[in-house]
Amino acid sequence: MESLTTPNPFRIGLDANQANYVPLTPLTFLSRAAEVWPDKWAVIHGDRRYTWADVASRARRLASGLAKFGVGVGDTVAVLAPNIPEMIDAHFGVPLCGAVLNTMNYRLDAQTLAFQIDHGEARVLLVDTEFIELAREAVGMASRKPLVVDIIDSEHDTGARLGPLNYQQLLAEGSSAYQGIPVVDEWDAISLNYTSGTTGNPKGVVYHHRGAYLNAVSNILATGMTHDTVKLWSLPMFHCNGWCFIWTLAALGGTSVCLRRVEAATMYQLIAAHQVNTMCGAAVVLNMFINAPDAVRLPFPNQVRFNAAAAPVPVPIIRAAEAIGFKVQHLYGLTETYGPATLCQWKPEFDALHGDEQAAILKRQGVRYPMLEAVTVMNPDIMQPVPADGQTLGEVMFRGNIVMKGYLKNPAATAEAFAGGWFHTGDLGVLHPDGYIELKDRSKDIIISGGENIPSIEIEAALYQHPAVLEAAVVAKPDEKWGEVPCAFVTLKEGVAAPTETELISFCRARLAGYKTPKEVVFGALPKTSTGKIQKYLLRSLVKQS
């Protein structure tokens, strides 16, 4: 019998070296795109056009310019800007000089941005002139005083200025010959993204080069994108680094069509003008198309694949979007998973199913992304998978290379999130017999009425079936008898006969068990985050005050 101490021959003389091992980083996608597609349009923004050779040059000049101002490994560069070419530059130029990119949500208040500047230790803040006053207030409140660089967009300049130099001057300081700081360890941080922070200060989610690379490739495999992809940026680039799609487009040599404001008329025009075939975003974006006035509608030149996330898109909205020319696919993930980490993988056999059977599959969040090790639904108390019966609720959990490094300067929260060797999402769902997961609710959004668990998503799905309902959100309302009861907040469509509260409640009662029927309906606009998520915590505050 061979000794247990016998050396493994496959580990002798076969060490990693420069010829056979390079740390994974999405920065390599840009250099390849510039070599393979140097003259192809990479970015379209109003009258501005940049080829992939241009983007590579701009990124190197940005990196070189930042390096001249002392920015390097371990430093943070923050960006406060909409979906413009400079945001794409930053996704390559900032890590190219060894720094960490922090894309900031321009819809946050100054105090929250000030916290992020201090917590993330920003050395430089690139800010679009539209948000100069917000930046001025935030920097004034922050303890750190980063170098401010004004971005003057050709499509929108308020005339306001804050920094000692502007973006073009910063690029002029740099050199397109700059090769950057080599990535030595793929586990090094590439970006910093803050969670929404609806209770207390937001947490800083840290991405590494390896995860960014792998999820960028995962996007290609999951969505079927090719070098012919033309993506309209309805998704904020600051959100999870654009779900890693900025890096994905470089890997493919695809084209970005920038979008400062998400408006139906503008999106219809850009889709028609540039042969757009890919978009990402929340249900609210699809609703803009579906309910746009006839005067702004233009026929799609081709089918547009819409990768939907943020929250499950109700089936009636999916069907209405398909009638316009969209092909909707559910993705699901969190800031902590680099954006999307599962997809509702459509299989050929699903085409033979009847309408209701197809609808039941369409609303699922599906299976793991190609580069994710595992996703499942667990009983968090015993850390065991729930039965795959499509009924038993549990917590959705992830494991693999496209899960964050952790929370910056918050080891306790990191340990809690990774307890038991899985990332705990806080999302509740079920596991179907075919292995597809389906979200039912956030754990904090489950309504417990008379001891029964009521997923708010189920009530919302019933409300969306009403032809007058544009948007719906359901939260728990305190009740002396039942503990909690469902309360619905509804936005109605314009130009449609408005139902009364009683009529909507009756409509739901015909489709739901009695205890799941909303006991109150409040009409009006719904508060949303910049990524289209309905802010249920604000609605819960309202019902507690009533």
C-alpha positions as CSV (number, residue, x, y, z in Angstrom):
1,M,0.0,0.0,0.0
2,E,1.3,3.5,-0.9
3,S,2.4,5.6,2.0
4,L,0.1,8.5,3.0
5,T,3.2,10.7,3.0
6,T,4.1,10.0,-0.7
7,P,4.4,13.4,-2.4
8,N,1.7,14.3,-4.9
9,P,3.4,14.3,-8.3
10,F,0.9,16.9,-9.6
11,R,2.2,19.4,-7.0
12,I,5.9,19.0,-7.8
13,G,7.5,21.5,-10.2
14,L,4.1,22.8,-11.3
15,D,3.9,26.0,-9.4
16,A,2.1,29.1,-10.6
17,N,4.3,31.6,-12.4
18,Q,3.9,34.6,-14.7
19,A,3.4,32.4,-17.7
20,N,0.5,30.3,-16.4
21,Y,-1.2,32.5,-13.7
22,V,-2.5,36.0,-13.8
23,P,-4.9,37.4,-11.1
24,L,-8.4,37.8,-12.4
25,T,-9.5,41.4,-13.0
26,P,-12.0,43.0,-15.3
27,L,-9.4,45.5,-16.3
28,T,-8.1,43.0,-18.8
29,F,-11.4,43.3,-20.6
30,L,-10.7,46.9,-21.5
31,S,-7.2,46.2,-23.0
32,R,-8.7,43.4,-25.1
33,A,-11.6,45.5,-26.3
34,A,-9.2,48.2,-27.4
35,E,-7.2,45.6,-29.3
36,V,-10.0,43.7,-30.9
37,W,-12.6,46.5,-31.4
38,P,-10.5,49.7,-31.5
39,D,-12.8,51.5,-34.0
40,K,-16.2,50.2,-32.7
41,W,-18.5,52.5,-30.8
42,A,-18.2,51.7,-27.1
43,V,-20.1,54.7,-25.7
44,I,-22.9,56.9,-27.1
45,H,-24.0,60.0,-25.2
46,G,-25.8,62.7,-27.0
47,D,-23.4,64.1,-29.6
48,R,-20.5,62.4,-28.0
49,R,-19.1,59.1,-29.4
50,Y,-16.2,57.1,-28.0
51,T,-14.6,53.9,-29.5
52,W,-13.1,51.2,-27.4
53,A,-9.7,52.7,-28.2
54,D,-11.0,56.0,-26.9
55,V,-12.3,54.5,-23.7
56,A,-9.0,52.7,-23.0
57,S,-7.1,56.0,-23.6
58,R,-9.5,58.0,-21.4
59,A,-9.2,55.4,-18.6
60,R,-5.4,55.4,-18.7
61,R,-5.3,59.2,-18.7
62,L,-7.7,59.2,-15.7
63,A,-5.6,56.7,-13.8
64,S,-2.4,58.6,-14.6
65,G,-3.9,61.9,-13.6
66,L,-5.1,60.5,-10.3
67,A,-1.7,59.0,-9.7
68,K,-0.1,62.5,-10.2
69,F,-2.3,63.7,-7.3
70,G,-1.0,60.9,-5.1
71,V,-3.9,58.4,-5.5
72,G,-2.8,54.8,-5.3
73,V,-3.3,51.4,-3.7
74,G,-5.7,51.5,-0.8
75,D,-7.2,54.9,-1.6
76,T,-10.8,55.5,-2.4
77,V,-12.1,57.6,-5.3
78,A,-15.8,58.5,-5.1
79,V,-18.0,59.5,-8.0
80,L,-21.3,61.4,-7.8
81,A,-22.7,61.3,-11.3
82,P,-25.5,59.9,-13.5
83,N,-25.1,57.5,-16.4
84,I,-22.5,59.4,-18.4
85,P,-19.2,58.4,-20.1
86,E,-17.2,59.6,-17.2
87,M,-18.8,56.9,-15.0
88,I,-17.6,54.3,-17.5
89,D,-14.1,55.8,-17.5
90,A,-14.0,55.6,-13.7
91,H,-14.8,51.9,-13.6
92,F,-11.5,51.2,-15.4
93,G,-9.4,54.3,-14.6
94,V,-9.8,54.2,-10.8
95,P,-8.8,50.6,-10.2
96,L,-6.1,51.0,-12.9
97,C,-4.1,53.3,-10.6
98,G,-4.7,50.8,-7.7
99,A,-7.5,52.7,-6.0
100,V,-11.0,51.6,-5.0
101,L,-14.1,53.0,-6.8
102,N,-17.0,54.2,-4.7
103,T,-20.0,55.2,-7.0
104,M,-22.4,57.3,-4.9
105,N,-26.2,57.5,-5.1
106,Y,-27.0,61.1,-6.0
107,R,-30.5,60.7,-4.6
108,L,-29.2,60.4,-1.1
109,D,-29.2,63.3,1.4
110,A,-26.0,65.2,2.1
111,Q,-25.6,63.8,5.6
112,T,-25.6,60.2,4.3
113,L,-23.1,61.1,1.6
114,A,-20.9,62.8,4.2
115,F,-20.9,59.6,6.2
116,Q,-19.8,57.7,3.1
117,I,-17.0,60.2,2.4
118,D,-15.7,59.7,5.9
119,H,-16.3,56.0,6.3
120,G,-14.8,55.2,2.9
121,E,-12.0,57.6,3.3
122,A,-12.4,59.2,-0.1
123,R,-9.3,60.9,-1.4
124,V,-11.0,62.3,-4.5
125,L,-14.6,63.1,-5.3
126,L,-15.6,63.4,-9.0
127,V,-18.9,65.2,-9.2
128,D,-21.3,66.1,-12.1
129,T,-22.3,69.7,-12.0
130,E,-25.9,68.8,-11.6
131,F,-25.0,67.6,-8.1
132,I,-22.5,70.3,-7.1
133,E,-24.7,71.8,-4.4
134,L,-25.4,68.4,-2.9
135,A,-21.6,67.7,-3.0
136,R,-20.8,71.1,-1.5
137,E,-23.1,70.4,1.5
138,A,-21.8,66.8,1.9
139,V,-18.2,67.8,1.8
140,G,-18.9,70.6,4.3
141,M,-20.4,68.1,6.7
142,A,-17.7,65.5,6.3
143,S,-14.5,65.4,8.4
144,R,-12.4,64.4,5.3
145,K,-11.9,67.0,2.6
146,P,-11.3,65.1,-0.7
147,L,-10.0,66.7,-3.8
148,V,-13.1,67.7,-5.8
149,V,-13.1,67.4,-9.6
150,D,-16.0,68.9,-11.5
151,I,-17.5,66.8,-14.3
152,I,-18.9,69.2,-17.0
153,D,-21.2,67.0,-19.1
154,S,-21.6,68.1,-22.7
155,E,-25.4,67.3,-22.4
156,H,-26.1,69.1,-19.1
157,D,-24.0,71.8,-17.4
158,T,-25.6,73.8,-14.6
159,G,-22.6,76.2,-14.5
160,A,-22.0,75.4,-10.9
161,R,-18.4,74.7,-9.9
162,L,-16.8,73.3,-6.7
163,G,-13.4,71.8,-7.3
164,P,-10.1,73.4,-8.2
165,L,-10.0,71.6,-11.5
166,N,-12.5,69.9,-13.8
167,Y,-12.5,66.4,-15.3
168,Q,-11.0,67.4,-18.7
169,Q,-8.1,69.1,-16.8
170,L,-7.6,65.9,-14.8
171,L,-7.4,63.9,-18.0
172,A,-5.0,66.4,-19.4
173,E,-2.7,65.7,-16.5
174,G,-2.5,62.1,-17.4
175,S,-1.0,60.0,-20.2
176,S,-2.7,57.4,-22.5
177,A,0.6,55.5,-22.3
178,Y,0.2,54.8,-18.6
179,Q,-0.1,51.1,-18.0
180,G,-1.4,51.3,-14.4
181,I,-0.6,49.4,-11.2
182,P,-0.6,45.7,-11.8
183,V,-3.2,43.7,-9.8
184,V,-1.1,41.4,-7.6
185,D,-3.9,39.8,-5.7
186,E,-7.3,39.2,-7.2
187,W,-8.7,39.4,-3.7
188,D,-7.8,43.1,-3.5
189,A,-10.8,45.5,-3.4
190,I,-12.0,47.0,-6.7
191,S,-15.0,48.9,-5.5
192,L,-17.0,50.0,-2.5
193,N,-20.8,50.1,-2.6
194,Y,-23.1,51.3,0.2
195,T,-26.3,49.6,1.1
196,S,-29.5,51.7,1.3
197,G,-29.2,52.2,5.0
198,T,-32.9,52.5,5.7
199,T,-32.2,51.9,9.4
200,G,-29.0,53.6,10.7
201,N,-25.9,54.2,8.7
202,P,-25.4,52.2,5.4
203,K,-22.9,49.4,5.3
204,G,-20.0,49.5,2.9
205,V,-20.0,46.4,0.7
206,V,-16.5,45.6,-0.7
207,Y,-16.0,43.9,-4.0
208,H,-12.8,42.2,-5.2
209,H,-11.3,42.0,-8.6
210,R,-12.0,38.3,-8.9
211,G,-15.7,38.6,-8.1
212,A,-16.1,41.5,-10.5
213,Y,-14.4,39.5,-13.3
214,L,-16.4,36.4,-12.7
215,N,-19.8,38.2,-12.5
216,A,-19.0,40.2,-15.6
217,V,-18.6,36.9,-17.4
218,S,-21.6,35.4,-15.7
219,N,-23.7,38.2,-17.1
220,I,-22.7,37.1,-20.6
221,L,-23.6,33.5,-20.0
222,A,-26.9,34.3,-18.2
223,T,-28.3,36.9,-20.6
224,G,-27.0,35.8,-24.0
225,M,-25.3,39.1,-24.7
226,T,-22.8,39.3,-27.7
227,H,-20.5,41.8,-29.3
228,D,-23.6,43.1,-31.1
229,T,-25.2,44.1,-27.7
230,V,-26.4,47.7,-27.5
231,K,-27.3,48.5,-24.0
232,L,-29.5,51.4,-22.9
233,W,-28.5,52.4,-19.4
234,S,-31.8,52.6,-17.6
235,L,-30.1,51.0,-14.6
236,P,-28.1,53.4,-12.5
237,M,-24.4,52.8,-13.0
238,F,-23.8,53.6,-9.3
239,H,-26.0,50.6,-8.3
240,C,-23.7,47.6,-7.7
241,N,-21.4,49.0,-10.3
242,G,-24.2,48.7,-12.9
243,W,-24.6,45.1,-11.9
244,C,-21.1,44.6,-13.3
245,F,-22.5,45.2,-16.9
246,I,-20.0,48.0,-17.5
247,W,-17.2,45.4,-17.3
248,T,-19.4,42.9,-19.2
249,L,-19.7,45.2,-22.2
250,A,-15.9,45.6,-22.3
251,A,-15.5,41.8,-22.3
252,L,-17.8,41.6,-25.3
253,G,-16.9,44.8,-27.1
254,G,-20.6,45.9,-26.9
255,T,-22.0,49.4,-26.9
256,S,-23.3,51.6,-24.0
257,V,-26.0,54.2,-24.7
258,C,-25.9,56.6,-21.8
259,L,-29.0,58.0,-20.2
260,R,-29.0,60.9,-17.7
261,R,-32.7,60.6,-16.8
262,V,-35.0,57.7,-17.0
263,E,-37.9,59.1,-19.0
264,A,-40.2,57.2,-21.4
265,A,-40.0,59.6,-24.3
266,T,-36.2,59.7,-24.2
267,M,-35.9,55.9,-23.9
268,Y,-38.2,55.3,-26.9
269,Q,-36.2,57.7,-29.0
270,L,-32.8,56.2,-28.0
271,I,-34.0,52.6,-28.6
272,A,-35.2,53.6,-32.1
273,A,-32.1,55.7,-33.0
274,H,-29.4,53.3,-31.8
275,Q,-31.0,49.8,-32.3
276,V,-30.9,49.1,-28.6
277,N,-31.4,45.4,-27.8
278,T,-30.6,45.2,-24.1
279,M,-31.8,47.0,-20.9
280,C,-31.8,46.4,-17.2
281,G,-33.9,47.7,-14.3
282,A,-36.9,47.4,-12.1
283,A,-40.6,47.0,-12.9
284,V,-41.0,50.8,-12.6
285,V,-39.0,51.2,-15.9
286,L,-41.3,48.8,-17.7
287,N,-44.3,50.6,-16.4
288,M,-43.0,53.8,-17.9
289,F,-43.0,52.2,-21.3
290,I,-46.4,50.4,-20.9
291,N,-48.2,53.6,-19.7
292,A,-46.4,56.2,-21.9
293,P,-48.7,58.4,-23.9
294,D,-49.2,57.5,-27.6
295,A,-47.5,60.7,-28.6
296,V,-44.0,59.5,-27.4
297,R,-44.3,55.9,-28.4
298,L,-42.0,54.6,-31.2
299,P,-41.9,51.0,-32.5
300,F,-38.9,49.0,-31.4
301,P,-36.5,48.2,-34.3
302,N,-35.9,44.8,-32.7
303,Q,-36.8,42.8,-29.6
304,V,-35.3,44.3,-26.5
305,R,-34.1,41.9,-23.8
306,F,-35.0,43.4,-20.4
307,N,-33.2,42.0,-17.4
308,A,-35.5,42.7,-14.5
309,A,-34.5,42.8,-10.8
310,A,-34.9,44.9,-7.6
311,A,-38.2,43.1,-6.9
312,P,-40.2,40.5,-8.7
313,V,-42.0,41.9,-11.7
314,P,-45.8,41.1,-11.6
315,V,-46.8,38.8,-14.5
316,P,-49.4,41.3,-15.9
317,I,-46.5,43.8,-16.3
318,I,-44.4,41.2,-18.0
319,R,-47.2,40.3,-20.5
320,A,-47.8,44.0,-21.2
321,A,-44.1,44.6,-21.8
322,E,-43.8,41.7,-24.1
323,A,-46.6,43.1,-26.2
324,I,-44.5,46.2,-26.8
325,G,-41.4,44.3,-27.9
326,F,-39.6,43.4,-24.6
327,K,-38.3,39.9,-23.6
328,V,-38.3,40.0,-19.9
329,Q,-36.0,37.8,-17.8
330,H,-35.9,37.8,-14.0
331,L,-32.5,38.2,-12.4
332,Y,-32.1,38.4,-8.6
333,G,-29.3,39.4,-6.3
334,L,-28.2,42.0,-3.8
335,T,-25.5,44.6,-3.4
336,E,-23.6,41.9,-1.5
337,T,-23.6,39.6,-4.5
338,Y,-22.3,42.1,-7.1
339,G,-25.8,42.6,-8.3
340,P,-27.5,39.6,-10.1
341,A,-26.6,36.2,-9.0
342,T,-29.6,34.1,-10.1
343,L,-31.7,34.0,-13.2
344,C,-35.0,32.6,-14.3
345,Q,-33.5,30.3,-16.9
346,W,-36.1,29.7,-19.6
347,K,-36.1,26.1,-21.0
348,P,-37.5,25.0,-24.3
349,E,-40.1,22.7,-22.6
350,F,-41.6,25.8,-20.9
351,D,-42.8,27.0,-24.3
352,A,-45.4,24.1,-24.4
353,L,-47.0,25.2,-21.1
354,H,-50.3,27.0,-20.9
355,G,-50.5,30.7,-20.0
356,D,-51.0,30.3,-16.3
357,E,-48.3,27.6,-16.1
358,Q,-45.8,29.9,-17.9
359,A,-46.8,32.8,-15.7
360,A,-46.0,30.7,-12.6
361,I,-42.5,30.2,-13.9
362,L,-41.9,33.7,-15.2
363,K,-42.2,35.2,-11.7
364,R,-39.5,32.9,-10.2
365,Q,-36.0,34.1,-9.5
366,G,-34.7,30.8,-10.8
367,V,-31.3,29.1,-10.5
368,R,-27.8,30.2,-9.7
369,Y,-25.7,32.3,-12.0
370,P,-23.0,30.3,-13.9
371,M,-20.2,31.6,-11.7
372,L,-22.0,31.2,-8.4
373,E,-21.2,28.1,-6.3
374,A,-24.7,27.6,-4.7
375,V,-28.0,29.2,-3.9
376,T,-30.7,27.6,-1.8
377,V,-33.5,28.3,0.6
378,M,-32.7,27.4,4.2
379,N,-34.3,27.2,7.6
380,P,-32.0,29.8,9.3
381,D,-32.5,28.3,12.7
382,I,-31.1,24.9,11.9
383,M,-29.2,25.8,8.7
384,Q,-30.8,23.1,6.6
385,P,-32.5,23.4,3.2
386,V,-36.3,23.6,3.3
387,P,-38.3,20.9,1.4
388,A,-38.4,21.5,-2.3
389,D,-42.1,21.7,-2.3
390,G,-42.7,25.3,-3.5
391,Q,-44.5,26.0,-0.3
392,T,-42.2,25.9,2.7
393,L,-40.8,29.4,3.5
394,G,-37.1,29.8,4.3
395,E,-34.3,32.3,3.9
396,V,-32.5,32.6,0.5
397,M,-28.8,32.1,1.0
398,F,-25.7,32.3,-1.3
399,R,-22.2,30.9,-1.4
400,G,-19.5,31.4,-3.9
401,N,-17.0,33.7,-5.6
402,I,-19.5,36.4,-6.5
403,V,-20.3,37.1,-2.8
404,M,-18.7,40.3,-1.4
405,K,-15.5,40.3,0.6
406,G,-17.5,41.7,3.5
407,Y,-18.6,45.0,5.1
408,L,-15.9,47.7,5.4
409,K,-14.8,48.3,9.0
410,N,-17.7,46.2,10.3
411,P,-16.5,42.7,11.3
412,A,-19.5,42.0,13.5
413,A,-22.0,42.6,10.6
414,T,-19.7,40.6,8.2
415,A,-19.6,37.6,10.6
416,E,-23.4,37.8,11.0
417,A,-23.9,37.9,7.3
418,F,-21.6,34.8,6.7
419,A,-22.8,32.8,9.7
420,G,-22.7,29.0,9.0
421,G,-20.7,29.4,5.8
422,W,-23.5,31.0,3.8
423,F,-24.4,34.6,3.0
424,H,-27.8,35.4,4.6
425,T,-29.9,37.6,2.4
426,G,-32.8,38.3,4.7
427,D,-35.1,37.5,1.8
428,L,-37.8,34.8,2.2
429,G,-38.6,32.4,-0.5
430,V,-39.5,28.8,-1.5
431,L,-37.7,26.1,-3.3
432,H,-39.6,24.4,-6.1
433,P,-39.1,20.7,-7.0
434,D,-37.1,21.7,-10.1
435,G,-34.6,23.6,-8.0
436,Y,-35.9,27.1,-9.0
437,I,-36.2,29.6,-6.1
438,E,-39.1,32.0,-5.8
439,L,-39.0,35.1,-3.6
440,K,-42.0,35.6,-1.3
441,D,-40.9,38.6,0.7
442,R,-38.2,40.3,2.7
443,S,-38.2,38.8,6.2
444,K,-39.2,42.2,7.6
445,D,-42.0,42.5,5.1
446,I,-43.9,39.3,6.0
447,I,-47.2,40.1,7.6
448,I,-48.1,37.9,10.6
449,S,-51.9,38.0,11.0
450,G,-53.5,35.9,13.7
451,G,-50.4,33.6,13.6
452,E,-50.5,33.2,9.8
453,N,-47.6,34.3,7.6
454,I,-48.8,36.4,4.7
455,P,-46.3,37.3,1.9
456,S,-47.0,40.8,0.8
457,I,-45.8,40.0,-2.7
458,E,-48.8,37.6,-3.0
459,I,-51.3,40.4,-2.3
460,E,-49.5,42.8,-4.6
461,A,-49.7,40.2,-7.4
462,A,-53.4,40.1,-7.0
463,L,-53.7,43.9,-7.0
464,Y,-51.6,44.2,-10.2
465,Q,-54.3,42.1,-12.0
466,H,-56.7,45.0,-11.7
467,P,-56.6,47.0,-15.0
468,A,-56.5,50.4,-13.1
469,V,-53.5,49.6,-10.9
470,L,-50.2,51.1,-11.9
471,E,-48.2,50.3,-8.8
472,A,-48.9,48.5,-5.5
473,A,-47.2,47.9,-2.2
474,V,-48.6,46.0,0.8
475,V,-47.3,46.4,4.4
476,A,-48.4,45.3,7.9
477,K,-50.7,47.5,9.8
478,P,-50.9,47.0,13.6
479,D,-54.3,45.5,14.7
480,E,-55.6,44.9,18.2
481,K,-57.3,41.7,17.3
482,W,-55.0,40.0,14.8
483,G,-51.7,41.6,15.7
484,E,-51.2,42.7,12.1
485,V,-53.4,43.0,9.0
486,P,-52.5,43.9,5.3
487,C,-52.7,47.5,4.3
488,A,-52.3,48.2,0.5
489,F,-50.8,51.4,-1.0
490,V,-51.9,51.8,-4.6
491,T,-51.0,54.2,-7.5
492,L,-53.7,54.2,-10.2
493,K,-53.2,54.6,-13.9
494,E,-54.2,57.9,-15.5
495,G,-57.1,57.9,-17.9
496,V,-58.7,54.7,-16.4
497,A,-61.9,54.5,-14.4
498,A,-60.7,54.7,-10.7
499,P,-62.0,51.9,-8.5
500,T,-63.0,52.6,-4.9
501,E,-61.3,51.2,-1.9
502,T,-64.2,48.8,-1.4
503,E,-64.0,47.6,-5.0
504,L,-60.3,46.9,-4.8
505,I,-60.7,45.0,-1.6
506,S,-63.5,42.9,-3.2
507,F,-61.3,42.3,-6.2
508,C,-58.6,40.9,-4.0
509,R,-61.1,38.8,-1.9
510,A,-62.1,37.0,-5.1
511,R,-58.5,36.0,-5.7
512,L,-57.1,35.5,-2.2
513,A,-57.9,33.7,1.1
514,G,-59.9,36.0,3.3
515,Y,-57.1,36.6,5.9
516,K,-54.8,37.7,3.0
517,T,-57.2,40.4,1.7
518,P,-56.1,43.9,2.5
519,K,-58.2,45.6,5.2
520,E,-57.4,49.1,3.9
521,V,-56.3,50.7,0.6
522,V,-54.5,54.0,0.5
523,F,-54.3,55.7,-2.9
524,G,-51.4,57.9,-4.0
525,A,-47.8,58.0,-5.3
526,L,-45.4,55.4,-3.8
527,P,-42.0,56.4,-2.4
528,K,-39.1,54.8,-4.2
529,T,-35.3,54.5,-4.1
530,S,-33.2,55.6,-7.0
531,T,-33.2,52.1,-8.3
532,G,-37.0,51.8,-8.4
533,K,-37.5,49.8,-5.2
534,I,-40.6,50.9,-3.2
535,Q,-39.5,52.1,0.2
536,K,-41.8,50.0,2.4
537,Y,-40.2,51.2,5.6
538,L,-41.7,54.7,4.9
539,L,-45.1,53.1,4.3
540,R,-44.8,51.1,7.5
541,S,-44.1,54.4,9.4
542,L,-47.2,55.9,7.9
543,V,-49.5,53.0,9.0
544,K,-48.0,53.1,12.5
545,Q,-48.9,56.8,12.8
546,S,-52.4,56.4,11.5
